[in-house]
């Protein structure tokens, strides 16, 4: 999947090493570039829409609880 690809993925929002990560049910983890307000959703299942900005990095456009 090339850089700049738009992605929509669901998973569990967690904090790891001071940053946000999305643990995807079918395996894998995405690191997230998101604002501090997103932390209110920690520990919840969320749907994230964003753009691939690195190997495992998503620049978040929207994030919502599911």
HELIX and SHEET records of a PDB file:
HELIX    1   1 UNK A   36  UNK A   41  5                                   6    
SHEET    1   A 6 UNK A   6  UNK A  16  0                                        
SHEET    2   A 6 UNK A  19  UNK A  23 -1                                        
SHEET    3   A 6 UNK A  29  UNK A  33 -1                                        
SHEET    4   A 6 UNK A  57  UNK A  65  1                                        
SHEET    5   A 6 UNK A  45  UNK A  54 -1                                        
SHEET    6   A 6 UNK A   6  UNK A  16 -1                                        
END                                                                             
